[in-house]
Amino acid sequence: MTTKELIQAEIDKIPEQELNELYQLIKDFTNKKNSTKKGILSQLKQIKIQGPTDFSVNFDKYSYQQESDEQ
């Protein structure tokens, strides 16, 4: 039997009046798993960079200006 079939077999044994409690446990479990499952890409999407709107196009201009300001 697969895990899903084993779980279904156990659920079938639970009285009808207790299924709501089981449902709440399952919902809590899935919500907890979904909220903590943040991959590196979703974390990278949260990074905000402050700079001019043309920064990526004129990177050389801005990096040279930075070096000039330091001298």
The first five atom37 places (N, CA, C, CB, O) and aatype in JSON, in Angstrom:
{
  "aatype": [12, 16, 16, 11, 6, 10, 9, 5, 0, 6, 9, 3, 11, 9, 14, 6, 5, 6, 10, 2, 6, 10, 18, 5, 10, 9, 11, 3, 13, 16, 2, 11, 11, 2, 15, 16, 11, 11, 7, 9, 10, 15, 5, 10, 11, 5, 9, 11, 9, 5, 7, 14, 16, 3, 13, 15, 19, 2, 13, 3, 11, 18, 15, 18, 5, 5, 6, 15, 3, 6, 5],
  "atom_mask": [
    [1, 1, 1, 1, 1],
    [1, 1, 1, 1, 1],
    [1, 1, 1, 1, 1],
    [1, 1, 1, 1, 1],
    [1, 1, 1, 1, 1],
    [1, 1, 1, 1, 1],
    [1, 1, 1, 1, 1],
    [1, 1, 1, 1, 1],
    [1, 1, 1, 1, 1],
    [1, 1, 1, 1, 1],
    [1, 1, 1, 1, 1],
    [1, 1, 1, 1, 1],
    [1, 1, 1, 1, 1],
    [1, 1, 1, 1, 1],
    [1, 1, 1, 1, 1],
    [1, 1, 1, 1, 1],
    [1, 1, 1, 1, 1],
    [1, 1, 1, 1, 1],
    [1, 1, 1, 1, 1],
    [1, 1, 1, 1, 1],
    [1, 1, 1, 1, 1],
    [1, 1, 1, 1, 1],
    [1, 1, 1, 1, 1],
    [1, 1, 1, 1, 1],
    [1, 1, 1, 1, 1],
    [1, 1, 1, 1, 1],
    [1, 1, 1, 1, 1],
    [1, 1, 1, 1, 1],
    [1, 1, 1, 1, 1],
    [1, 1, 1, 1, 1],
    [1, 1, 1, 1, 1],
    [1, 1, 1, 1, 1],
    [1, 1, 1, 1, 1],
    [1, 1, 1, 1, 1],
    [1, 1, 1, 1, 1],
    [1, 1, 1, 1, 1],
    [1, 1, 1, 1, 1],
    [1, 1, 1, 1, 1],
    [1, 1, 1, 0, 1],
    [1, 1, 1, 1, 1],
    [1, 1, 1, 1, 1],
    [1, 1, 1, 1, 1],
    [1, 1, 1, 1, 1],
    [1, 1, 1, 1, 1],
    [1, 1, 1, 1, 1],
    [1, 1, 1, 1, 1],
    [1, 1, 1, 1, 1],
    [1, 1, 1, 1, 1],
    [1, 1, 1, 1, 1],
    [1, 1, 1, 1, 1],
    [1, 1, 1, 0, 1],
    [1, 1, 1, 1, 1],
    [1, 1, 1, 1, 1],
    [1, 1, 1, 1, 1],
    [1, 1, 1, 1, 1],
    [1, 1, 1, 1, 1],
    [1, 1, 1, 1, 1],
    [1, 1, 1, 1, 1],
    [1, 1, 1, 1, 1],
    [1, 1, 1, 1, 1],
    [1, 1, 1, 1, 1],
    [1, 1, 1, 1, 1],
    [1, 1, 1, 1, 1],
    [1, 1, 1, 1, 1],
    [1, 1, 1, 1, 1],
    [1, 1, 1, 1, 1],
    [1, 1, 1, 1, 1],
    [1, 1, 1, 1, 1],
    [1, 1, 1, 1, 1],
    [1, 1, 1, 1, 1],
    [1, 1, 1, 1, 1]
  ],
  "atom_positions": [
    [[0.84, -1.19, 0.0], [0.0, 0.0, 0.0], [0.88, 1.25, 0.0], [-0.95, 0.0, 1.23], [1.96, 1.28, 0.59]],
    [[0.39, 2.27, -0.67], [1.1, 3.54, -0.66], [0.79, 4.28, 0.65], [0.71, 4.42, -1.9], [-0.13, 3.91, 1.38]],
    [[1.56, 5.29, 0.92], [1.33, 6.08, 2.13], [-0.05, 6.71, 2.12], [2.41, 7.17, 2.27], [-0.73, 6.77, 3.14]],
    [[-0.45, 7.19, 0.96], [-1.76, 7.82, 0.85], [-2.88, 6.82, 1.17], [-1.96, 8.41, -0.57], [-3.85, 7.16, 1.84]],
    [[-2.72, 5.59, 0.7], [-3.72, 4.55, 0.99], [-3.74, 4.19, 2.47], [-3.44, 3.29, 0.15], [-4.81, 3.95, 3.04]],
    [[-2.57, 4.16, 3.09], [-2.49, 3.88, 4.53], [-3.18, 4.98, 5.33], [-1.02, 3.74, 4.97], [-3.91, 4.71, 6.29]],
    [[-2.95, 6.23, 4.93], [-3.6, 7.35, 5.61], [-5.11, 7.27, 5.43], [-3.07, 8.7, 5.07], [-5.86, 7.48, 6.38]],
    [[-5.54, 6.97, 4.22], [-6.98, 6.87, 3.95], [-7.61, 5.75, 4.79], [-7.23, 6.6, 2.46], [-8.72, 5.91, 5.3]],
    [[-6.9, 4.64, 4.94], [-7.42, 3.53, 5.74], [-7.58, 3.95, 7.2], [-6.47, 2.3, 5.65], [-8.56, 3.58, 7.85]],
    [[-6.64, 4.72, 7.71], [-6.74, 5.2, 9.09], [-7.87, 6.21, 9.24], [-5.4, 5.82, 9.55], [-8.58, 6.21, 10.24]],
    [[-8.04, 7.07, 8.25], [-9.12, 8.06, 8.29], [-10.47, 7.36, 8.31], [-9.02, 9.01, 7.07], [-11.4, 7.8, 8.99]],
    [[-10.58, 6.29, 7.55], [-11.85, 5.55, 7.51], [-12.24, 4.98, 8.87], [-11.75, 4.42, 6.5], [-13.42, 4.71, 9.11]],
    [[-11.27, 4.8, 9.75], [-11.55, 4.25, 11.08], [-12.04, 5.32, 12.07], [-10.29, 3.58, 11.64], [-12.58, 4.98, 13.12]],
    [[-11.85, 6.58, 11.73], [-12.19, 7.68, 12.66], [-13.69, 7.94, 12.59], [-11.39, 8.97, 12.32], [-14.27, 8.02, 11.51]],
    [[-14.32, 8.08, 13.77], [-15.76, 8.4, 13.79], [-16.03, 9.76, 13.13], [-16.29, 8.4, 15.25], [-15.2, 10.66, 13.17]],
    [[-17.19, 9.88, 12.54], [-17.58, 11.09, 11.79], [-17.47, 12.36, 12.63], [-19.01, 10.94, 11.28], [-17.04, 13.39, 12.11]],
    [[-17.85, 12.32, 13.89], [-17.83, 13.53, 14.72], [-16.4, 14.01, 15.03], [-18.57, 13.26, 16.02], [-16.22, 15.15, 15.46]],
    [[-15.39, 13.17, 14.83], [-14.01, 13.59, 15.1], [-13.27, 14.02, 13.84], [-13.25, 12.46, 15.77], [-12.11, 14.44, 13.92]],
    [[-13.89, 13.92, 12.7], [-13.23, 14.28, 11.45], [-12.92, 15.77, 11.34], [-14.08, 13.86, 10.28], [-11.93, 16.15, 10.72]],
    [[-13.75, 16.61, 11.95], [-13.49, 18.06, 11.91], [-12.17, 18.38, 12.62], [-14.66, 18.84, 12.57], [-11.4, 19.22, 12.14]],
    [[-11.92, 17.72, 13.74], [-10.67, 17.94, 14.46], [-9.47, 17.49, 13.61], [-10.69, 17.19, 15.81], [-8.44, 18.16, 13.57]],
    [[-9.61, 16.36, 12.95], [-8.54, 15.87, 12.07], [-8.33, 16.84, 10.91], [-8.88, 14.46, 11.53], [-7.19, 17.12, 10.52]],
    [[-9.41, 17.33, 10.36], [-9.31, 18.29, 9.26], [-8.53, 19.54, 9.7], [-10.72, 18.68, 8.77], [-7.69, 20.04, 8.95]],
    [[-8.8, 20.03, 10.9], [-8.08, 21.21, 11.4], [-6.59, 20.91, 11.58], [-8.69, 21.68, 12.73], [-5.75, 21.75, 11.28]],
    [[-6.27, 19.71, 12.05], [-4.86, 19.33, 12.19], [-4.16, 19.29, 10.83], [-4.74, 17.96, 12.88], [-3.03, 19.75, 10.69]],
    [[-4.84, 18.75, 9.85], [-4.26, 18.68, 8.51], [-4.07, 20.08, 7.93], [-5.15, 17.84, 7.57], [-3.03, 20.37, 7.34]],
    [[-5.07, 20.94, 8.1], [-4.95, 22.31, 7.6], [-3.79, 23.05, 8.28], [-6.26, 23.08, 7.83], [-3.03, 23.74, 7.61]],
    [[-3.67, 22.9, 9.6], [-2.56, 23.53, 10.32], [-1.22, 23.02, 9.82], [-2.7, 23.28, 11.83], [-0.27, 23.79, 9.65]],
    [[-1.15, 21.72, 9.59], [0.09, 21.1, 9.11], [0.48, 21.64, 7.74], [-0.06, 19.58, 9.06], [1.63, 22.02, 7.52]],
    [[-0.47, 21.69, 6.82], [-0.15, 22.17, 5.47], [0.16, 23.66, 5.45], [-1.31, 21.87, 4.53], [1.03, 24.1, 4.7]],
    [[-0.54, 24.44, 6.27], [-0.24, 25.88, 6.34], [1.15, 26.12, 6.88], [-1.27, 26.6, 7.2], [1.86, 26.99, 6.38]],
    [[1.54, 25.36, 7.89], [2.87, 25.51, 8.47], [3.94, 25.13, 7.46], [3.0, 24.66, 9.75], [4.95, 25.82, 7.34]],
    [[3.72, 24.06, 6.73], [4.69, 23.63, 5.72], [4.81, 24.65, 4.6], [4.29, 22.27, 5.15], [5.91, 24.92, 4.13]],
    [[3.69, 25.21, 4.16], [3.71, 26.17, 3.07], [4.35, 27.49, 3.47], [2.31, 26.42, 2.57], [5.0, 28.13, 2.65]],
    [[4.17, 27.91, 4.71], [4.69, 29.21, 5.13], [6.2, 29.17, 5.38], [3.97, 29.68, 6.37], [6.86, 30.19, 5.22]],
    [[6.75, 28.02, 5.77], [8.18, 27.94, 6.05], [8.99, 27.5, 4.84], [8.44, 27.0, 7.2], [10.22, 27.46, 4.9]],
    [[8.33, 27.18, 3.77], [9.01, 26.65, 2.6], [9.35, 27.8, 1.66], [8.13, 25.6, 1.88], [8.66, 28.01, 0.66]],
    [[10.41, 28.53, 1.97], [10.85, 29.62, 1.12], [12.2, 29.25, 0.55], [10.91, 30.96, 1.89], [13.18, 29.08, 1.28]],
    [[12.24, 29.12, -0.75], [13.49, 28.8, -1.42], [14.35, 30.03, -1.59], [0.0, 0.0, 0.0], [13.95, 31.15, -1.28]],
    [[15.51, 29.79, -2.1], [16.45, 30.89, -2.3], [15.92, 31.9, -3.31], [17.8, 30.35, -2.77], [16.15, 33.1, -3.16]],
    [[15.21, 31.43, -4.33], [14.7, 32.37, -5.33], [13.64, 33.29, -4.76], [14.14, 31.61, -6.51], [13.61, 34.48, -5.09]],
    [[12.76, 32.76, -3.91], [11.74, 33.63, -3.32], [12.37, 34.61, -2.34], [10.67, 32.79, -2.63], [11.86, 35.72, -2.17]],
    [[13.46, 34.22, -1.7], [14.16, 35.14, -0.81], [14.87, 36.22, -1.62], [15.18, 34.39, 0.06], [14.9, 37.39, -1.21]],
    [[15.44, 35.85, -2.75], [16.12, 36.83, -3.59], [15.15, 37.83, -4.19], [16.87, 36.13, -4.7], [15.52, 38.98, -4.41]],
    [[13.9, 37.42, -4.44], [12.91, 38.34, -4.98], [12.59, 39.46, -4.01], [11.64, 37.59, -5.33], [12.11, 40.52, -4.42]],
    [[12.86, 39.25, -2.73], [12.54, 40.26, -1.72], [13.62, 41.33, -1.6], [12.34, 39.6, -0.38], [13.41, 42.34, -0.94]],
    [[14.76, 41.12, -2.23], [15.86, 42.1, -2.15], [15.49, 43.33, -2.96], [17.19, 41.49, -2.66], [15.08, 43.23, -4.12]],
    [[15.64, 44.47, -2.35], [15.36, 45.74, -3.02], [16.67, 46.53, -3.1], [14.25, 46.56, -2.26], [17.41, 46.63, -2.12]],
    [[16.94, 47.08, -4.26], [18.14, 47.89, -4.45], [17.72, 49.32, -4.75], [19.03, 47.32, -5.61], [16.87, 49.56, -5.6]],
    [[18.32, 50.25, -4.02], [18.02, 51.65, -4.26], [19.07, 52.2, -5.21], [17.98, 52.45, -2.94], [20.27, 52.11, -4.95]],
    [[18.62, 52.77, -6.28], [19.54, 53.34, -7.25], [18.77, 54.0, -8.37], [0.0, 0.0, 0.0], [17.54, 53.94, -8.4]],
    [[19.48, 54.63, -9.27], [18.81, 55.28, -10.4], [18.1, 54.24, -11.29], [19.84, 56.08, -11.24], [18.48, 53.07, -11.31]],
    [[17.08, 54.68, -12.0], [16.31, 53.76, -12.83], [17.13, 53.22, -13.99], [15.07, 54.46, -13.36], [16.83, 52.13, -14.49]],
    [[18.14, 53.94, -14.44], [18.96, 53.46, -15.56], [20.26, 52.82, -15.07], [19.27, 54.61, -16.52], [21.23, 52.74, -15.84]],
    [[20.31, 52.39, -13.86], [21.54, 51.85, -13.26], [22.11, 50.68, -14.05], [21.27, 51.43, -11.83], [23.31, 50.63, -14.31]],
    [[21.24, 49.72, -14.43], [21.75, 48.55, -15.14], [22.26, 48.9, -16.53], [20.66, 47.49, -15.25], [23.19, 48.27, -17.03]],
    [[21.67, 49.9, -17.17], [22.08, 50.3, -18.52], [23.39, 51.08, -18.46], [20.98, 51.14, -19.2], [24.26, 50.91, -19.31]],
    [[23.52, 51.94, -17.47], [24.7, 52.82, -17.35], [25.59, 52.43, -16.18], [24.25, 54.26, -17.19], [26.13, 53.3, -15.49]],
    [[25.75, 51.15, -15.95], [26.54, 50.7, -14.81], [27.97, 51.25, -14.86], [26.58, 49.16, -14.76], [28.49, 51.71, -13.85]],
    [[28.6, 51.2, -16.04], [29.98, 51.69, -16.17], [30.09, 53.16, -15.77], [30.48, 51.51, -17.61], [31.03, 53.56, -15.09]],
    [[29.12, 53.95, -16.18], [29.12, 55.38, -15.85], [29.08, 55.57, -14.33], [27.91, 56.1, -16.51], [29.84, 56.36, -13.78]],
    [[28.2, 54.84, -13.67], [28.05, 55.0, -12.22], [29.23, 54.42, -11.45], [26.77, 54.35, -11.75], [29.62, 54.98, -10.43]],
    [[29.8, 53.31, -11.92], [30.93, 52.73, -11.2], [32.17, 53.62, -11.36], [31.23, 51.3, -11.72], [32.94, 53.76, -10.42]],
    [[32.36, 54.22, -12.54], [33.47, 55.15, -12.74], [33.3, 56.39, -11.88], [33.59, 55.54, -14.21], [34.27, 56.91, -11.33]],
    [[32.07, 56.87, -11.77], [31.8, 58.04, -10.95], [32.12, 57.74, -9.49], [30.31, 58.49, -11.11], [32.64, 58.6, -8.78]],
    [[31.83, 56.55, -9.05], [32.14, 56.14, -7.67], [33.64, 56.18, -7.43], [31.59, 54.73, -7.37], [34.1, 56.67, -6.4]],
    [[34.43, 55.65, -8.39], [35.9, 55.63, -8.25], [36.44, 57.06, -8.25], [36.54, 54.81, -9.41], [37.37, 57.36, -7.5]],
    [[35.88, 57.94, -9.06], [36.34, 59.33, -9.12], [36.07, 60.05, -7.8], [35.65, 60.07, -10.27], [36.88, 60.87, -7.35]],
    [[34.93, 59.75, -7.18], [34.57, 60.41, -5.92], [35.51, 59.99, -4.78], [33.12, 60.08, -5.55], [35.73, 60.76, -3.85]],
    [[36.07, 58.78, -4.86], [36.92, 58.29, -3.79], [38.3, 58.93, -3.83], [37.04, 56.78, -3.86], [38.98, 58.98, -2.8]],
    [[38.75, 59.41, -4.99], [40.11, 59.95, -5.11], [40.23, 61.34, -4.6], [40.56, 59.9, -6.51], [41.32, 61.91, -4.64]]
  ]
}
